[in-house]
Amino acid sequence: MGKFTAEEIQIAKAVDLVDLAEQIGIPLKRKGRFYQAVGMDSVMIFNRSSWCRFSQGVGGSTIDFLEYFRNMDFVEAVKYLLEFAGYIRTETMQKFQPERQIGMTKDTKKKKEIPKEPFVLPLKSETSRRLYGYLMKQRRLSKQVIDFWIKKGLLYESGKYHNLVFVGKDPEGVPRFASQRGTLDKYGKPFKGDVTGNDKTYGVNLVDRNSDTLYVYEAAIDAMSDMELRGDYRNNILVLGMLSDNDPPDRQAVKKLARKYTLMNYEVFVRLPPMGKDYNAFLQYKKENQELSSLVEKERTLLTETKGTKIQKIEKMVGHRNIVPYQIAQAR
């Protein structure tokens, strides 16, 4: 393996320090907005990403944390953190320099066939704690939708790295494709990648033989989000992983794909989210706005006296993005 990239160092430093401390056996207790190590009162964790031991005058990042409390060197600490974050490093491919052979021309050289690696699904975690935590808290998906995908065998949590694993099956129900996604994008760029040896002619799919409608998505989480928005669990779903977000260049790509199948006599409708870069972003906006509107409604009697100040206070309480001021006005 080569040196760590700047991106890998950033991912390592972005690991949640509270979760890391729990993982390596350092119990914590909450103290206001901070965390304090049990039995070491001078050890404090700030913003879940930095720490300090005031009695010794030491502190720093997650890397420094492992170096200090687990006596790891820099390389060991970064590798541990990347693995903890579900980030999988790949071997750097070295250029192959063929030996010169007398009398052999380019036309007579044969390319060495590289055997395809077998497709093996990652082992499952004993629990789905991180899966539910990520999808419900960060992506705002309901437990009902998550349960549905797990029951259908389309989703599970991997055992070693605790990634989300989305599974694509053939008509006989045999897994042929799988992609993984890390769960720490709140603290840094997540790991994303297909499982080695998969068949890319398949995608994550849900089949309902009683429906003649197929919904096509770029990502599985978008499919889950739109399923929740529509409240419909009975249509066919296909995740291609080739389309992209809701911006002008990608809209053109979607239109080209729609035209292709329209010319093949399919009835095609392009459904873009009303706002946001994808359906999950729109789902989050919708739920955030519902919470904000609910708080505004509860404080209706106080809004008459201190409208602007009170709304700002409520928004800070919710901690969400101010993306729909027109609905705040309606709530007044």
N, C-alpha and C positions, 0 to 999 in steps of 0.2 A: 504494500500500500504506500502511496505517496504521502506528501505532507498534507496537513489539513488545509482546506480552502477557507477563505474568509467567511463564506456562507456557513460552513460547518462549525466554525468557531462561534459564529453568531447564534446558531441553533443550540449549541451546547450551553452558551451563557443565558439563553432564553428559557431554559427548563425551569419549571415551577419549583422554587427552592423549598417551599413547604412540603410538597409531595416528595421531593428528593430526601429531605431530612427524615421523613417517615419511612422511606424505603431503606435507608441505611441504619435505621434504629435509633434515631435521635428524637425522643418525644418532645412535642411542643405544646405550649398553652397560649391561647390568645390573650393579648393585653392591649385593649383598645384597637387601634388600626395595625398593630404590629404583632409579631409572634416572638415568644421567649422560650428558650430551651429549658426543659425541666431539669433542675439540678445545676444549671449553669446560668444563673440570673443575668450575667453580664452579656450573654449571647442573644442578640436581637436580629430578627429578619424583617427587612423593610420591602414593601412593594412586591413581596414574593419572589424577588430576584437578586437582592443584595443583602449582606449580613455584616455584623460587626461584633467582635468580642471586646468590649470596652476595657475589661480588666487587663487584657494582654496587648491592646492597641493593634489588633489585626482584624482583617475583614476583606470584603471584596465580592467577587462573582461566585457563581456555582462551581467554577473550576477551582478557585481558591478554597472553597468550602471542602471539596473532596481532598485537596492537597493537605489541608490542615487537619481535618477530622478523621480521614481514612489513610493518611500518609501515602497518597498516590502521587506519582509524578505527573507532569503536564499531559503526556500522551495517554497514560492510563485514565486520567480524569476525563479528557475529552471523549475518548472511546466509550467510556462508561455512560457519559451524558448523552451521546448520540444514540446509543443503544436504548437508553431509558426513554428517549424522545421518539423511538420508533423509526429512527433514520438508519437506513441500511447503506453502508458504503460499498461501492463496487470496485473491483480490481481495475487498475488503470491498464488498458490494453497497450502493449508495447508493439512497436512496428516490427513486422517480420521481415528480416533480410534474407532472402533465399541465397543459398550457396550457388556460386557459379559453377556450372558443369560444362566441360568441354563437349562440343558437338550438340548441345541442347539449344534449340531455338525457342522463341516465344510461342510459336505455333504448336510445338510438341509438349510444352509444359502443361501439366494437368493441375487444376485447382483441387486442393485438398478439401474434401467434403467434411464439414463439421457436423457431427451427429447432434440431433436435437435433444435437449435435456428433457427428462420426463416431467410431466405436469403433476405436481404434488401440492395439495392445499396446505397452507400453514396450520399448525396445530391450534386447536381452540383453547381459549382461556377457560379456567374453571368457573369464572364469573363474567358478567358483562357490565361490570360497574363503570369502567371508563367509557365504554360505548354509550351507555345510557346517559352518563354525565355530560359527555361531549355533545351528543345529538339533542338532548333536551335543554341543557343550560346555554350552550353556545349557539347551536343552530335552531333552537326554539321549536323543534319538532315534538309532536305529542307522543306520549307513551303508546297510544293506540296504534299509530302508524309504525312505530319502531317494532312493536310486538308482531304486527302483521308481516313485516319483512323478515323478521327472524323466524317466525313460524313457517313461512314459505321457503326457508332455506336459502334466502338471497343475501343474508347478512349475518356476520358474527364477529366476535372480538378475538384476535389472535393471541396465543398464549405468551410468546416470548416478548414481543414488542408492544402488545396491546393496541395494534392498529385495527382500524375497521377493515373487514374483508368483505367485498361484494362479489357474489358468485353468479356466473352465467352458466346455464345448463342447456343440454341438447333436448330434443323432443322426448327422449326417454327418461329425462330427469337426471342424466349423468353430468356432473360438473366438467366443463370444458374450458372455462375461462374464469379468471379471478383477478381483481385489482385491489391494491391496498392503499389505505390513506391514514396518515398519522392523525393524532388527536390533540396536537399541541400548537396549532396555528395561532392561538391567542397570544402565544409567547414567542413566536418565530415562524418561519416558513416550514410547513409540514412536509413529511415524506410522502411522496406519491409514486406508485409504480405498479406495473402488472406482475403477477406471479410468473416466475420462470417456467417456460414450456407450455404456456397456455395457447389455445387456438383462437386467434384474433378474428376468425370468421363468426365467432359467437360474441355476444355481449351480455350484460346483465339484462335479463328479460323476465317478464311475467306474462303468462298466457291464459287467456280466458276464451275458450272455444265457443262460448255463447255470444261473443261480441265481435263485430266486424270493424271496430275502431282500434287504431294503433296510435299510441302517444309516444313520440320520439324525443329523447333528451340527450343533453351533452354529458351530464353527470348524474350518478345515482341519487345524490342528496337532493338535486333539483327534482328528480322524479318523485321522491318521497314528499317533498314540499308541495308540489302541485297536486299530488294525491290528497294531501290534507286540505289544501285550499278548495279543491273540487268536492271533497267528501265522497269520492267515488273509488271503490276498491275492486271494481269488476271489469275494467277494461284491460286491453293488452298494452304492455309497456316495453320499450326497448331503449337501452342506454348505449349510444354509439361511441361516445368519447371522442368525437371528431369535430362536433360543432363547438361553439364557444359562447362568449358572453353577449349581452344585449347592447352592442355598440354598432355603428354604421357598417364597418367592414364585414363583421360577422353576420349582420342581417342580410347582406348581399349573398353570403355563402348559403344561408338558409333558404333564400329565395331561389337560388340556382338548384338546390336540392329539391325544393318543392316543385319547380318547373319540370324537372326530370321525371318525377313520378306523375305529375299531371298529364304529361305527354304519353305516359304509359296507361292512361285512362283510370288513374286513381283519383278520388276526390280528396284534395289536400287543402288543409287550412293551416295558416301560420299563426300561432298563438304566442305572442310575446307578453312578458309580465308588464302590468300597467306602469310599474316604476321599479328602479333597481336594476342591477346588472344580470340577475337571474331570479328564478322562482324562490330560491331560499332567501335571498335578500329581501324580496317582496314579502315573504311570509314573516320575516323578522320585523320589517317595517310595520306590517299590519298589527302584529301582536304588541309591539312597543306602543303604537298609537292607541290601541285599545286600553292598555294600562294607563297611559297618560290621560286619555279622555275620561277614564273611570275616576282617576284622582281629581281631575278638574271638576267632575260632576259632584263628588263628595264635598268639595270645598266651594260649591256654588255660592253659598251665602256670604263667604268671605271675599269672593272675587269682586263683588260690587264695590267694596271699599278700596281694595289694593289689587287691581286686576293684573297689571304687568308684573309687579313684584311677586305676587302669589304664584303666577304661572311659572316664572323663572325658578322659584323655590321648589315647586312640584317637579319640574323637569330635572332639577338636580337630584331630587329624591329618587326618581326613576333611574337616572343615570344613562339615559338613552340619547339617540341622535335627534335633533330638532329637524325632522324631515317633512312634517305635514302641518305647518302652522294654520292652514285653512280649516282643519278639523278642530283645532283648539278654539278658533273663532266660533265655529258651529256649536261647540260645547258651552260657550258662554250664554 
